[in-house]
Amino acid sequence: MTARVIVVGGGLAGMAAALELAERGSQVTLLEMRPMFGGMTRSLEKEGMLVDNGQHVFMKCCSAYIDFLRRIGSLDGVYLQDRLEIPVVRPGGRVSWIRRDSLHPPLHLLRTLFQYSYLDWRGKLKVAQVMSSLSRMDPSDKSLDDHSFGSWLSARGKENNSANSLFDLLVRSTLNLPPEEASLQMVTKVVRTGFLSQVDGADLGWSNLPLSELHGRRAARALMSRDVEMLASTKVNSIEAGAGGEPVVNLANGRSEKADSVVVAVDHRTAQRLLPRGAIYGQERLSSLGTSPILSVHVLYDRKVMDYPFMASLDTSIQWVFDRSASLEVAGSTTVPGAQYLTIPISAAYPLISKRTNSIISKVLPALEALLPRASRAVVLRATVTREAAATFRASPRSAELRPGSTTRFEGLFVAGAWCDTGWPATMEGAVRSGFAAASAVAKFLGSRHEEGLSPSDEPSTDALAVGNLAAGNGSEEKSCQGGQARQKTKLKESA
Ligand SMILES: Cc1cc2nc3c(=O)[nH]c(=O)nc-3n(C[C@H](O)[C@H](O)[C@H](O)COP(=O)(O)OP(=O)(O)OC[C@H]3O[C@@H](n4cnc5c(N)ncnc54)[C@H](O)[C@@H]3O)c2cc1C
C-alpha cells in the first residue's frame, strides 16, 4: 500500500521534500497557508509592478538548489555566470572588478587580489591572511560557533579599513548580519564552500523570472505532474497523535488529516508552536534563533542608467544593485520601451526596516545617483519598497546548537526548513537541502516500517506520540533525534 505523507509549508524546503517523496513513490499532500507556493521567495504587485519580495542570489556551489531548479524545469529561468565577475562601484562611478581565473583555488583569486584597486597593500595582505586562515578551519568544528567573525577578525592583529569593507559586504550579503554579529562557523562554511573548495563555487546566479514563476508556479506544476496534492490557502493549527499513533494534522478549517508521516517545513517560530511539545531538542528555545530583516528598493527609470547586469558597492548605504528589467517584462507589468528596472537589496537592514517608504526612497535614490551618474538625469517612473522583517534567522554565535536535524522524537514526524541543521546559513540552498534530507529520513522510516511488515492498516494501537513524550521526559535529550527515534521504536514494541 502506498504511504501517505503530508508536508506542511510550501516554501522551498517543503516543495523540495514533496518533490523527493513523490519521486520515491509516496502519495504526498502539500499544505500551504498562503494562496501561493514559494514561501519566502515570492513576488508581489506594488505600484503597478510585479516585484520580488527581495533579490535572491545563489552561487554555483549551491548544488541542491540547482538540482531542484532542474527537476522543476526552471533551470532555463535563471542566469548563471560563466565565471565570477563583480563590478564594485564607488561614489562618482569609479569601478574595480573582482574576477576569478581558472586556476586551482585559492590561486584563482590571486590576480584579482593584486589588481583590485580599493585595497591598499596592507588590505591585500590582510585579505590573503584571512582567506588562508579560513582555508585551514573546518566548517564542521562546532567551537567556531562560539565566536563572531568580527571578534575573530579583531583578534588577528591590526585591522584594515579597506579589507573590512570587503568582509562587511561578503558577510552581510551571505549571512544577513554584520560581521560582528555573524557566527565564525557560518562564515567559514560560506568562504570554504564558495571560494576555496571549487574553482567556480562562487560564480553567481539569479532569476530572470519573477520568483513566483521560477519557484511558485513552476514547482507547483512539476509537483502536480507527480501527483502531489497541492492545497494552498490551507493553514495548519497543530500536529498531534491519532488513535493509532500516526501523526494527525489539524487544519484551521476544523478538518483533521491522518498520514503515515508528516514533514513540518514552516519557519522556526511557527514550528515551535505547531510541533507537539518535546518533538525536537530545545524546541522551547527555537524562537531565540531570532530574525534578521532584508529590505529592497525597486525603481523604474525611464532609460538605461546602469550598464552592468548587477554591481556591488562600497562605502554607501547601497550594497548591491541588480538590473531586473527582463523579469519585469516577463511579468507583463507596465513597461516603457527603453526603461530600466533596478532593484537594490539591503541586507541586515535594521536601521531602515521600520522607516516610511518615502523616507527610504529619498535616502537610497541619491546614494544610487552617486554611484550611477546617469540616474540623476533620468526620470523615476515608479519607485517602491518591499520589506521582510523576518527574512532569515540570525546566524549568530551559538545558533548552531538551536538547529535540529530532520528527525524528531516522534515516529513519523520530521522537520525541514532553512533553519534546520544543514551547515548552511538561511539560504535557498539550505532550505532545499533540508527538504531533501527530511524526505530521505521519511523514506528510511517508511522503509523500516515496511520491513517490519507494518502497513497503515495494521499499525500498532500504541500512541506513538505519547510514547515519544515519555522518551522526551526521560532526560536523555539528544540534538539529532535519530537515536531518540530508535529508542521510541523499542518502547513502542515493549508496550504493544
Ligand atoms: C528578502 C529576502 C531575500 C533573500 N535573499 C536570499 C538570497 O539572495 N539567497 C539565498 O539563498 N537566500 C535568500 N533568502 C533566504 C531564502 O529565501 C530562505 O532561506 C528560503 O526561501 C526559506 O525557505 P523555507 O522553505 O525554509 O521557509 P519559508 O520560505 O518560510 O517556507 C515556509 C512556508 O510555510 C508556510 N507556513 C507557515 N505556517 C504555516 C501553517 N501554519 N500552515 C501552513 N503553512 C504554513 C509559509 O507560508 C511558507 O510558505 C532571502 C530571503 C528573503 C526574505
The ligand as an SDF file (V2000), in Angstrom:
LIG
                    3D

 53 58  0  0  0  0  0  0  0  0999 V2000
   14.0260   39.3480    1.0390 C   0  0  0  0  0  0  0  0  0  0  0  0
   14.8020   38.0630    1.0940 C   0  0  0  0  0  0  0  0  0  0  0  0
   15.9840   37.9300    0.3910 C   0  0  0  0  0  0  0  0  0  0  0  0
   16.6950   36.7290    0.4330 C   0  0  0  0  0  0  0  0  0  0  0  0
   17.8100   36.6010   -0.3260 N   0  0  0  0  0  0  0  0  0  0  0  0
   18.3880   35.3910   -0.4400 C   0  0  0  0  0  0  0  0  0  0  0  0
   19.4470   35.1950   -1.3490 C   0  0  0  0  0  0  0  0  0  0  0  0
   19.8930   36.1140   -2.0320 O   0  0  0  0  0  0  0  0  0  0  0  0
   19.9760   33.9430   -1.4710 N   0  0  0  0  0  0  0  0  0  0  0  0
   19.5020   32.8880   -0.7310 C   0  0  0  0  0  0  0  0  0  0  0  0
   19.9870   31.7600   -0.9120 O   0  0  0  0  0  0  0  0  0  0  0  0
   18.5030   33.0540    0.1720 N   0  0  0  0  0  0  0  0  0  0  0  0
   17.9360   34.2710    0.3240 C   0  0  0  0  0  0  0  0  0  0  0  0
   16.9110   34.4470    1.2010 N   0  0  0  0  0  0  0  0  0  0  0  0
   16.5530   33.3530    2.1150 C   0  0  0  0  0  0  0  0  0  0  0  0
   15.6600   32.3070    1.4510 C   0  0  0  0  0  0  0  0  0  0  0  0
   14.6060   32.9220    0.7560 O   0  0  0  0  0  0  0  0  0  0  0  0
   15.0650   31.4190    2.5330 C   0  0  0  0  0  0  0  0  0  0  0  0
   16.1040   30.8870    3.3430 O   0  0  0  0  0  0  0  0  0  0  0  0
   14.2730   30.2530    1.9980 C   0  0  0  0  0  0  0  0  0  0  0  0
   13.4050   30.6450    0.9630 O   0  0  0  0  0  0  0  0  0  0  0  0
   13.4710   29.6460    3.1490 C   0  0  0  0  0  0  0  0  0  0  0  0
   12.6940   28.5680    2.6670 O   0  0  0  0  0  0  0  0  0  0  0  0
   11.9070   27.6330    3.6830 P   0  0  0  0  0  0  0  0  0  0  0  0
   11.1140   26.7070    2.8690 O   0  0  0  0  0  0  0  0  0  0  0  0
   12.8320   27.0970    4.6790 O   0  0  0  0  0  0  0  0  0  0  0  0
   10.9480   28.6140    4.5220 O   0  0  0  0  0  0  0  0  0  0  0  0
    9.7420   29.5190    4.0420 P   0  0  0  0  0  0  0  0  0  0  0  0
   10.0210   30.0650    2.7100 O   0  0  0  0  0  0  0  0  0  0  0  0
    9.4830   30.4610    5.1670 O   0  0  0  0  0  0  0  0  0  0  0  0
    8.5350   28.4990    3.8780 O   0  0  0  0  0  0  0  0  0  0  0  0
    7.6770   28.1500    4.9390 C   0  0  0  0  0  0  0  0  0  0  0  0
    6.2750   28.0490    4.3780 C   0  0  0  0  0  0  0  0  0  0  0  0
    5.4050   27.5760    5.4090 O   0  0  0  0  0  0  0  0  0  0  0  0
    4.1860   28.2650    5.2950 C   0  0  0  0  0  0  0  0  0  0  0  0
    3.5060   28.1840    6.6000 N   0  0  0  0  0  0  0  0  0  0  0  0
    3.8510   28.8060    7.7420 C   0  0  0  0  0  0  0  0  0  0  0  0
    2.9920   28.4860    8.7200 N   0  0  0  0  0  0  0  0  0  0  0  0
    2.0930   27.6420    8.1950 C   0  0  0  0  0  0  0  0  0  0  0  0
    0.9510   26.9690    8.7070 C   0  0  0  0  0  0  0  0  0  0  0  0
    0.5660   27.1220    9.9780 N   0  0  0  0  0  0  0  0  0  0  0  0
    0.2290   26.1740    7.8830 N   0  0  0  0  0  0  0  0  0  0  0  0
    0.6030   26.0060    6.5720 C   0  0  0  0  0  0  0  0  0  0  0  0
    1.6700   26.6330    6.0300 N   0  0  0  0  0  0  0  0  0  0  0  0
    2.4110   27.4360    6.8310 C   0  0  0  0  0  0  0  0  0  0  0  0
    4.6020   29.6730    4.9070 C   0  0  0  0  0  0  0  0  0  0  0  0
    3.5350   30.4050    4.3630 O   0  0  0  0  0  0  0  0  0  0  0  0
    5.7280   29.3990    3.9230 C   0  0  0  0  0  0  0  0  0  0  0  0
    5.2470   29.2880    2.6100 O   0  0  0  0  0  0  0  0  0  0  0  0
   16.2120   35.6530    1.2280 C   0  0  0  0  0  0  0  0  0  0  0  0
   15.0270   35.7970    1.9470 C   0  0  0  0  0  0  0  0  0  0  0  0
   14.3270   36.9660    1.8810 C   0  0  0  0  0  0  0  0  0  0  0  0
   13.0320   37.0890    2.6380 C   0  0  0  0  0  0  0  0  0  0  0  0
  1  2  1  0
  2  3  1  0
  2 52  2  0
  3  4  2  0
  4  5  1  0
  4 50  1  0
  5  6  2  0
  6  7  1  0
  6 13  1  0
  7  8  2  0
  7  9  1  0
  9 10  1  0
 10 11  2  0
 10 12  1  0
 12 13  2  0
 13 14  1  0
 14 15  1  0
 14 50  1  0
 15 16  1  0
 16 17  1  0
 16 18  1  0
 18 19  1  0
 18 20  1  0
 20 21  1  0
 20 22  1  0
 22 23  1  0
 23 24  1  0
 24 25  2  0
 24 26  1  0
 24 27  1  0
 27 28  1  0
 28 29  2  0
 28 30  1  0
 28 31  1  0
 31 32  1  0
 32 33  1  0
 33 34  1  0
 33 48  1  0
 34 35  1  0
 35 36  1  0
 35 46  1  0
 36 37  1  0
 36 45  1  0
 37 38  2  0
 38 39  1  0
 39 40  1  0
 39 45  2  0
 40 41  1  0
 40 42  2  0
 42 43  1  0
 43 44  2  0
 44 45  1  0
 46 47  1  0
 46 48  1  0
 48 49  1  0
 50 51  2  0
 51 52  1  0
 52 53  1  0
M  END
$$$$
